[in-house]
Amino acid sequence: MTALADQAAPVEDETTLSRKIRSQRRGGRDRLVTTAGVVVLLIIWEIAARQVDPILAAPPSAVFTALIGMVGDGSLPTAVWESAQPFLVGYVLAIVVGVPVGLLIGRFRLVEAAIGWLVIAGYAMPMIALTPVFMLWFGLGFAVKAAMVMTMTVFAISINTWNGVQNVPRTLIEVGTAFCTSQPRILSQIVIPSVIPSIMTGLRIGIGKAVVGIVIAEFFTAIGGVGGVIVDAGHSFQPDRMFAAVVVLMLAAVALTSLVGLIERWLAPWNRSIAGGAR
């Protein structure tokens, strides 16, 4: 038995090493393809923007120059900070509310019957229509921005969590019930670990919703923030500054989405090994 174990150990080590090598090769290939895609997009953008009126569009070279100037004079960092504060507050509030609501709706049929329809209706509603109402309720400052971010995000998080709970294998719950486990314990030790990938998917979708929410709020209030920069640049016919602010929003959304992906790998490292996906 010992000899067989000694022979099996090198085989396992070689298998693990080969997996790491393949993973590194795929990672390098993916980064190369992403870089090539960005370069091609920038080239097309540069060529196309130079064919139209400078008032209507700005090439990437002009956008980059404007970006450097906005960072240098401090206007862009100030705007980013003004947007980041309500963004983070609203996003965290959406998580605090959305995840428990989704767990309860998915786990308990009475809760689903009571408020499930409301979550679906809230997700389908065009939230921009509520912006004037929110301005009446919360004013024109920090509170209305955080409220818009939360409202835009919370329903996506709730629905993904709800869907994840409904997809938990029934056999796992039946095993817990067979051992006379309480409902709170089943929820905390069986349901929640199984639902983590769905929750993280909701958080990733929520980032895009939150960015839209903060920009909409700042468009309507036009008081500071990156959205205010976009509005001011549009009114003064400065497309380079406008696109620079848009690029900052896009990069921030991509970075935050990647951060959520890293957190998911840390919380649920088993998911990538059992889930299907691109190879």
BALOBA-1460 file (C-alpha; in Angstrom, 3 decimals):
// residues 279
<rec num="1" residu="m" x="0.000" y="0.000" z="0.000"/>
<rec num="2" residu="t" x="2.846" y="2.360" z="0.875"/>
<rec num="3" residu="a" x="4.550" y="1.685" z="-2.448"/>
<rec num="4" residu="l" x="1.319" y="2.416" z="-4.334"/>
<rec num="5" residu="a" x="0.875" y="5.657" z="-2.417"/>
<rec num="6" residu="d" x="4.459" y="6.682" z="-3.199"/>
<rec num="7" residu="q" x="3.827" y="6.031" z="-6.900"/>
<rec num="8" residu="a" x="0.541" y="7.937" z="-6.887"/>
<rec num="9" residu="a" x="1.981" y="11.042" z="-5.246"/>
<rec num="10" residu="p" x="4.296" y="12.012" z="-8.161"/>
<rec num="11" residu="v" x="1.431" y="11.447" z="-10.595"/>
<rec num="12" residu="e" x="-0.773" y="13.869" z="-8.631"/>
<rec num="13" residu="d" x="2.062" y="16.412" z="-8.474"/>
<rec num="14" residu="e" x="2.582" y="16.181" z="-12.229"/>
<rec num="15" residu="t" x="-1.163" y="16.602" z="-12.843"/>
<rec num="16" residu="t" x="-1.306" y="19.681" z="-10.617"/>
<rec num="17" residu="l" x="1.762" y="21.150" z="-12.302"/>
<rec num="18" residu="s" x="0.354" y="20.571" z="-15.778"/>
<rec num="19" residu="r" x="-2.908" y="22.258" z="-14.761"/>
<rec num="20" residu="k" x="-1.009" y="25.279" z="-13.490"/>
<rec num="21" residu="i" x="0.985" y="25.486" z="-16.714"/>
<rec num="22" residu="r" x="-2.186" y="25.293" z="-18.834"/>
<rec num="23" residu="s" x="-3.839" y="27.906" z="-16.656"/>
<rec num="24" residu="q" x="-0.876" y="30.259" z="-17.028"/>
<rec num="25" residu="r" x="-0.853" y="29.767" z="-20.800"/>
<rec num="26" residu="r" x="-4.578" y="30.497" z="-21.027"/>
<rec num="27" residu="g" x="-4.132" y="33.571" z="-18.837"/>
<rec num="28" residu="g" x="-1.333" y="34.885" z="-21.062"/>
<rec num="29" residu="r" x="-3.364" y="34.184" z="-24.184"/>
<rec num="30" residu="d" x="-6.410" y="35.952" z="-22.766"/>
<rec num="31" residu="r" x="-4.393" y="39.030" z="-21.790"/>
<rec num="32" residu="l" x="-2.852" y="39.151" z="-25.258"/>
<rec num="33" residu="v" x="-6.273" y="38.931" z="-26.945"/>
<rec num="34" residu="t" x="-7.673" y="41.627" z="-24.630"/>
<rec num="35" residu="t" x="-4.744" y="43.937" z="-25.354"/>
<rec num="36" residu="a" x="-5.105" y="43.373" z="-29.089"/>
<rec num="37" residu="g" x="-8.824" y="44.120" z="-28.887"/>
<rec num="38" residu="v" x="-8.211" y="47.381" z="-27.033"/>
<rec num="39" residu="v" x="-5.541" y="48.455" z="-29.534"/>
<rec num="40" residu="v" x="-7.805" y="47.722" z="-32.513"/>
<rec num="41" residu="l" x="-10.676" y="49.624" z="-30.900"/>
<rec num="42" residu="l" x="-8.471" y="52.651" z="-30.210"/>
<rec num="43" residu="i" x="-7.165" y="52.664" z="-33.786"/>
<rec num="44" residu="i" x="-10.693" y="52.535" z="-35.222"/>
<rec num="45" residu="w" x="-11.819" y="55.245" z="-32.813"/>
<rec num="46" residu="e" x="-8.846" y="57.466" z="-33.720"/>
<rec num="47" residu="i" x="-9.441" y="57.143" z="-37.449"/>
<rec num="48" residu="a" x="-13.220" y="57.598" z="-37.231"/>
<rec num="49" residu="a" x="-13.068" y="60.577" z="-34.849"/>
<rec num="50" residu="r" x="-10.725" y="62.462" z="-37.169"/>
<rec num="51" residu="q" x="-13.289" y="62.220" z="-39.977"/>
<rec num="52" residu="v" x="-15.995" y="64.202" z="-38.153"/>
<rec num="53" residu="d" x="-16.404" y="67.674" z="-36.714"/>
<rec num="54" residu="p" x="-14.214" y="68.105" z="-33.563"/>
<rec num="55" residu="i" x="-17.281" y="69.443" z="-31.736"/>
<rec num="56" residu="l" x="-19.035" y="66.114" z="-32.209"/>
<rec num="57" residu="a" x="-16.274" y="63.665" z="-31.267"/>
<rec num="58" residu="a" x="-12.706" y="63.517" z="-30.001"/>
<rec num="59" residu="p" x="-10.013" y="60.971" z="-30.918"/>
<rec num="60" residu="p" x="-8.330" y="58.934" z="-28.162"/>
<rec num="61" residu="s" x="-5.179" y="61.060" z="-28.407"/>
<rec num="62" residu="a" x="-7.178" y="64.212" z="-27.561"/>
<rec num="63" residu="v" x="-9.090" y="62.370" z="-24.843"/>
<rec num="64" residu="f" x="-5.838" y="61.221" z="-23.259"/>
<rec num="65" residu="t" x="-4.450" y="64.756" z="-23.360"/>
<rec num="66" residu="a" x="-7.620" y="66.086" z="-21.746"/>
<rec num="67" residu="l" x="-7.460" y="63.335" z="-19.135"/>
<rec num="68" residu="i" x="-3.912" y="64.287" z="-18.191"/>
<rec num="69" residu="g" x="-4.915" y="67.946" z="-17.975"/>
<rec num="70" residu="m" x="-7.951" y="67.175" z="-15.793"/>
<rec num="71" residu="v" x="-5.842" y="65.092" z="-13.456"/>
<rec num="72" residu="g" x="-3.207" y="67.816" z="-13.346"/>
<rec num="73" residu="d" x="-5.612" y="70.616" z="-12.430"/>
<rec num="74" residu="g" x="-7.363" y="68.434" z="-9.861"/>
<rec num="75" residu="s" x="-10.836" y="68.641" z="-11.378"/>
<rec num="76" residu="l" x="-11.059" y="64.929" z="-12.230"/>
<rec num="77" residu="p" x="-9.807" y="63.529" z="-8.890"/>
<rec num="78" residu="t" x="-12.221" y="65.840" z="-7.081"/>
<rec num="79" residu="a" x="-15.116" y="64.721" z="-9.274"/>
<rec num="80" residu="v" x="-14.227" y="61.044" z="-8.850"/>
<rec num="81" residu="w" x="-14.116" y="61.438" z="-5.061"/>
<rec num="82" residu="e" x="-17.472" y="63.233" z="-5.034"/>
<rec num="83" residu="s" x="-19.026" y="60.392" z="-7.034"/>
<rec num="84" residu="a" x="-17.252" y="57.579" z="-5.179"/>
<rec num="85" residu="q" x="-18.678" y="58.421" z="-1.760"/>
<rec num="86" residu="p" x="-22.416" y="58.112" z="-2.571"/>
<rec num="87" residu="f" x="-21.608" y="55.262" z="-4.961"/>
<rec num="88" residu="l" x="-20.020" y="53.182" z="-2.206"/>
<rec num="89" residu="v" x="-22.684" y="54.037" z="0.360"/>
<rec num="90" residu="g" x="-25.538" y="53.173" z="-2.018"/>
<rec num="91" residu="y" x="-23.832" y="49.996" z="-3.238"/>
<rec num="92" residu="v" x="-23.145" y="48.726" z="0.288"/>
<rec num="93" residu="l" x="-26.728" y="49.486" z="1.329"/>
<rec num="94" residu="a" x="-27.969" y="47.563" z="-1.717"/>
<rec num="95" residu="i" x="-25.900" y="44.544" z="-0.657"/>
<rec num="96" residu="v" x="-27.068" y="44.770" z="2.965"/>
<rec num="97" residu="v" x="-30.715" y="44.882" z="1.867"/>
<rec num="98" residu="g" x="-30.666" y="42.872" z="-1.353"/>
<rec num="99" residu="v" x="-28.876" y="39.712" z="-0.216"/>
<rec num="100" residu="p" x="-31.095" y="38.999" z="2.851"/>
<rec num="101" residu="v" x="-34.245" y="39.798" z="0.873"/>
<rec num="102" residu="g" x="-33.195" y="37.412" z="-1.899"/>
<rec num="103" residu="l" x="-32.378" y="34.677" z="0.628"/>
<rec num="104" residu="l" x="-35.742" y="35.026" z="2.340"/>
<rec num="105" residu="i" x="-37.721" y="35.117" z="-0.907"/>
<rec num="106" residu="g" x="-35.939" y="32.062" z="-2.273"/>
<rec num="107" residu="r" x="-36.123" y="30.055" z="0.947"/>
<rec num="108" residu="f" x="-39.647" y="30.760" z="2.180"/>
<rec num="109" residu="r" x="-42.671" y="30.485" z="-0.079"/>
<rec num="110" residu="l" x="-44.780" y="32.918" z="1.972"/>
<rec num="111" residu="v" x="-42.139" y="35.631" z="1.648"/>
<rec num="112" residu="e" x="-41.959" y="34.993" z="-2.096"/>
<rec num="113" residu="a" x="-45.732" y="35.340" z="-2.373"/>
<rec num="114" residu="a" x="-45.675" y="38.524" z="-0.291"/>
<rec num="115" residu="i" x="-42.862" y="40.557" z="-1.879"/>
<rec num="116" residu="g" x="-41.492" y="38.540" z="-4.814"/>
<rec num="117" residu="w" x="-43.694" y="40.409" z="-7.259"/>
<rec num="118" residu="l" x="-42.459" y="43.725" z="-5.837"/>
<rec num="119" residu="v" x="-38.809" y="42.823" z="-6.468"/>
<rec num="120" residu="i" x="-39.570" y="41.822" z="-10.065"/>
<rec num="121" residu="a" x="-41.555" y="45.015" z="-10.626"/>
<rec num="122" residu="g" x="-38.777" y="47.134" z="-9.148"/>
<rec num="123" residu="y" x="-36.192" y="45.496" z="-11.391"/>
<rec num="124" residu="a" x="-38.314" y="46.092" z="-14.500"/>
<rec num="125" residu="m" x="-39.180" y="49.694" z="-13.660"/>
<rec num="126" residu="p" x="-37.181" y="52.425" z="-15.484"/>
<rec num="127" residu="m" x="-35.621" y="54.037" z="-12.434"/>
<rec num="128" residu="i" x="-34.866" y="57.249" z="-14.293"/>
<rec num="129" residu="a" x="-38.584" y="57.991" z="-14.003"/>
<rec num="130" residu="l" x="-38.208" y="58.130" z="-10.204"/>
<rec num="131" residu="t" x="-35.349" y="60.627" z="-10.232"/>
<rec num="132" residu="p" x="-37.564" y="63.751" z="-9.882"/>
<rec num="133" residu="v" x="-39.380" y="62.082" z="-6.978"/>
<rec num="134" residu="f" x="-36.091" y="61.206" z="-5.304"/>
<rec num="135" residu="m" x="-34.953" y="64.811" z="-5.723"/>
<rec num="136" residu="l" x="-38.085" y="65.956" z="-3.874"/>
<rec num="137" residu="w" x="-37.529" y="63.418" z="-1.106"/>
<rec num="138" residu="f" x="-33.747" y="63.603" z="-0.659"/>
<rec num="139" residu="g" x="-32.758" y="66.987" z="-2.085"/>
<rec num="140" residu="l" x="-29.918" y="67.613" z="-4.531"/>
<rec num="141" residu="g" x="-26.895" y="66.426" z="-2.583"/>
<rec num="142" residu="f" x="-25.302" y="63.257" z="-1.273"/>
<rec num="143" residu="a" x="-28.522" y="61.513" z="-0.197"/>
<rec num="144" residu="v" x="-30.237" y="61.514" z="-3.595"/>
<rec num="145" residu="k" x="-27.147" y="60.033" z="-5.275"/>
<rec num="146" residu="a" x="-26.838" y="57.235" z="-2.708"/>
<rec num="147" residu="a" x="-30.590" y="56.548" z="-2.957"/>
<rec num="148" residu="m" x="-30.423" y="56.283" z="-6.753"/>
<rec num="149" residu="v" x="-27.448" y="53.926" z="-6.605"/>
<rec num="150" residu="m" x="-29.140" y="51.712" z="-4.034"/>
<rec num="151" residu="t" x="-32.461" y="51.632" z="-5.885"/>
<rec num="152" residu="m" x="-30.798" y="50.818" z="-9.212"/>
<rec num="153" residu="t" x="-28.731" y="48.014" z="-7.648"/>
<rec num="154" residu="v" x="-30.758" y="46.319" z="-4.935"/>
<rec num="155" residu="f" x="-33.248" y="44.537" z="-7.203"/>
<rec num="156" residu="a" x="-30.565" y="42.925" z="-9.383"/>
<rec num="157" residu="i" x="-28.800" y="41.599" z="-6.281"/>
<rec num="158" residu="s" x="-32.058" y="40.313" z="-4.802"/>
<rec num="159" residu="i" x="-33.154" y="38.521" z="-7.974"/>
<rec num="160" residu="n" x="-29.800" y="36.790" z="-8.481"/>
<rec num="161" residu="t" x="-29.709" y="35.702" z="-4.841"/>
<rec num="162" residu="w" x="-33.313" y="34.508" z="-5.097"/>
<rec num="163" residu="n" x="-32.511" y="32.489" z="-8.209"/>
<rec num="164" residu="g" x="-29.429" y="31.005" z="-6.542"/>
<rec num="165" residu="v" x="-31.440" y="29.808" z="-3.545"/>
<rec num="166" residu="q" x="-33.981" y="28.128" z="-5.806"/>
<rec num="167" residu="n" x="-31.154" y="26.291" z="-7.593"/>
<rec num="168" residu="v" x="-29.662" y="24.814" z="-4.410"/>
<rec num="169" residu="p" x="-29.837" y="20.983" z="-4.768"/>
<rec num="170" residu="r" x="-32.833" y="19.721" z="-2.830"/>
<rec num="171" residu="t" x="-30.838" y="16.716" z="-1.629"/>
<rec num="172" residu="l" x="-28.550" y="18.974" z="0.408"/>
<rec num="173" residu="i" x="-31.499" y="20.538" z="2.212"/>
<rec num="174" residu="e" x="-33.117" y="17.124" z="2.732"/>
<rec num="175" residu="v" x="-29.924" y="15.830" z="4.339"/>
<rec num="176" residu="g" x="-29.926" y="18.762" z="6.747"/>
<rec num="177" residu="t" x="-33.595" y="18.211" z="7.522"/>
<rec num="178" residu="a" x="-33.014" y="14.488" z="8.084"/>
<rec num="179" residu="f" x="-30.499" y="15.339" z="10.800"/>
<rec num="180" residu="c" x="-33.090" y="17.612" z="12.468"/>
<rec num="181" residu="t" x="-31.130" y="20.746" z="11.622"/>
<rec num="182" residu="s" x="-32.937" y="24.007" z="12.333"/>
<rec num="183" residu="q" x="-34.007" y="26.270" z="9.479"/>
<rec num="184" residu="p" x="-31.568" y="29.076" z="10.453"/>
<rec num="185" residu="r" x="-28.714" y="26.566" z="10.457"/>
<rec num="186" residu="i" x="-29.760" y="25.113" z="7.090"/>
<rec num="187" residu="l" x="-29.818" y="28.657" z="5.734"/>
<rec num="188" residu="s" x="-26.404" y="29.590" z="7.128"/>
<rec num="189" residu="q" x="-24.497" y="26.339" z="6.539"/>
<rec num="190" residu="i" x="-26.114" y="24.861" z="3.429"/>
<rec num="191" residu="v" x="-27.986" y="27.504" z="1.462"/>
<rec num="192" residu="i" x="-25.657" y="30.517" z="1.775"/>
<rec num="193" residu="p" x="-22.427" y="28.658" z="0.797"/>
<rec num="194" residu="s" x="-24.254" y="27.213" z="-2.225"/>
<rec num="195" residu="v" x="-25.603" y="30.624" z="-3.218"/>
<rec num="196" residu="i" x="-22.303" y="32.553" z="-3.065"/>
<rec num="197" residu="p" x="-21.665" y="32.336" z="-6.857"/>
<rec num="198" residu="s" x="-25.167" y="33.681" z="-7.577"/>
<rec num="199" residu="i" x="-24.714" y="36.475" z="-5.039"/>
<rec num="200" residu="m" x="-21.410" y="37.474" z="-6.625"/>
<rec num="201" residu="t" x="-23.047" y="37.464" z="-10.066"/>
<rec num="202" residu="g" x="-25.651" y="39.852" z="-8.691"/>
<rec num="203" residu="l" x="-22.893" y="42.066" z="-7.301"/>
<rec num="204" residu="r" x="-21.163" y="42.180" z="-10.687"/>
<rec num="205" residu="i" x="-24.388" y="43.105" z="-12.449"/>
<rec num="206" residu="g" x="-25.081" y="45.602" z="-9.671"/>
<rec num="207" residu="i" x="-21.857" y="47.491" z="-10.363"/>
<rec num="208" residu="g" x="-23.069" y="48.429" z="-13.831"/>
<rec num="209" residu="k" x="-26.452" y="49.389" z="-12.426"/>
<rec num="210" residu="a" x="-24.796" y="51.478" z="-9.715"/>
<rec num="211" residu="v" x="-22.652" y="53.372" z="-12.231"/>
<rec num="212" residu="v" x="-25.778" y="54.165" z="-14.246"/>
<rec num="213" residu="g" x="-27.532" y="55.282" z="-11.069"/>
<rec num="214" residu="i" x="-24.810" y="57.684" z="-9.933"/>
<rec num="215" residu="v" x="-24.511" y="59.213" z="-13.410"/>
<rec num="216" residu="i" x="-28.278" y="59.673" z="-13.737"/>
<rec num="217" residu="a" x="-28.423" y="61.383" z="-10.342"/>
<rec num="218" residu="e" x="-25.566" y="63.704" z="-11.247"/>
<rec num="219" residu="f" x="-27.070" y="64.474" z="-14.640"/>
<rec num="220" residu="f" x="-30.243" y="65.680" z="-12.989"/>
<rec num="221" residu="t" x="-28.618" y="67.501" z="-10.079"/>
<rec num="222" residu="a" x="-25.543" y="68.703" z="-12.047"/>
<rec num="223" residu="i" x="-23.801" y="69.312" z="-8.734"/>
<rec num="224" residu="g" x="-20.246" y="67.926" z="-8.872"/>
<rec num="225" residu="g" x="-19.181" y="64.392" z="-9.549"/>
<rec num="226" residu="v" x="-18.156" y="62.723" z="-12.787"/>
<rec num="227" residu="g" x="-21.683" y="63.105" z="-14.140"/>
<rec num="228" residu="g" x="-21.455" y="66.847" z="-13.528"/>
<rec num="229" residu="v" x="-18.169" y="66.931" z="-15.460"/>
<rec num="230" residu="i" x="-19.853" y="65.189" z="-18.400"/>
<rec num="231" residu="v" x="-22.768" y="67.647" z="-18.337"/>
<rec num="232" residu="d" x="-20.485" y="70.695" z="-18.135"/>
<rec num="233" residu="a" x="-18.255" y="69.394" z="-20.943"/>
<rec num="234" residu="g" x="-21.281" y="68.736" z="-23.132"/>
<rec num="235" residu="h" x="-22.698" y="72.206" z="-22.551"/>
<rec num="236" residu="s" x="-19.353" y="73.818" z="-23.392"/>
<rec num="237" residu="f" x="-18.787" y="71.620" z="-26.503"/>
<rec num="238" residu="q" x="-15.673" y="69.913" z="-25.133"/>
<rec num="239" residu="p" x="-16.001" y="66.308" z="-26.287"/>
<rec num="240" residu="d" x="-12.454" y="65.469" z="-25.206"/>
<rec num="241" residu="r" x="-13.248" y="66.234" z="-21.551"/>
<rec num="242" residu="m" x="-16.611" y="64.509" z="-21.858"/>
<rec num="243" residu="f" x="-15.134" y="61.299" z="-23.257"/>
<rec num="244" residu="a" x="-12.338" y="61.434" z="-20.681"/>
<rec num="245" residu="a" x="-14.929" y="61.337" z="-17.885"/>
<rec num="246" residu="v" x="-16.799" y="58.503" z="-19.632"/>
<rec num="247" residu="v" x="-13.582" y="56.500" z="-19.971"/>
<rec num="248" residu="v" x="-12.916" y="56.959" z="-16.251"/>
<rec num="249" residu="l" x="-16.371" y="55.570" z="-15.470"/>
<rec num="250" residu="m" x="-15.786" y="52.595" z="-17.752"/>
<rec num="251" residu="l" x="-12.392" y="51.809" z="-16.234"/>
<rec num="252" residu="a" x="-13.786" y="52.120" z="-12.711"/>
<rec num="253" residu="a" x="-16.629" y="49.712" z="-13.548"/>
<rec num="254" residu="v" x="-14.216" y="47.188" z="-15.083"/>
<rec num="255" residu="a" x="-11.883" y="47.418" z="-12.072"/>
<rec num="256" residu="l" x="-14.703" y="46.981" z="-9.565"/>
<rec num="257" residu="t" x="-16.128" y="44.041" z="-11.507"/>
<rec num="258" residu="s" x="-12.698" y="42.382" z="-11.503"/>
<rec num="259" residu="l" x="-12.441" y="43.001" z="-7.759"/>
<rec num="260" residu="v" x="-15.771" y="41.243" z="-7.186"/>
<rec num="261" residu="g" x="-14.475" y="38.331" z="-9.274"/>
<rec num="262" residu="l" x="-11.376" y="38.077" z="-7.055"/>
<rec num="263" residu="i" x="-13.535" y="38.111" z="-3.938"/>
<rec num="264" residu="e" x="-15.660" y="35.331" z="-5.416"/>
<rec num="265" residu="r" x="-12.579" y="33.197" z="-6.041"/>
<rec num="266" residu="w" x="-11.582" y="33.737" z="-2.429"/>
<rec num="267" residu="l" x="-15.035" y="32.968" z="-0.988"/>
<rec num="268" residu="a" x="-15.927" y="30.117" z="-3.369"/>
<rec num="269" residu="p" x="-12.696" y="28.678" z="-4.820"/>
<rec num="270" residu="w" x="-14.482" y="25.446" z="-5.727"/>
<rec num="271" residu="n" x="-16.862" y="27.147" z="-8.157"/>
<rec num="272" residu="r" x="-14.389" y="27.566" z="-11.028"/>
<rec num="273" residu="s" x="-13.435" y="23.882" z="-10.884"/>
<rec num="274" residu="i" x="-17.008" y="22.559" z="-11.059"/>
<rec num="275" residu="a" x="-18.702" y="25.190" z="-13.218"/>
<rec num="276" residu="g" x="-18.708" y="25.163" z="-16.987"/>
<rec num="277" residu="g" x="-17.204" y="28.077" z="-18.829"/>
<rec num="278" residu="a" x="-14.940" y="29.234" z="-21.593"/>
<rec num="279" residu="r" x="-11.746" y="27.287" z="-22.064"/>
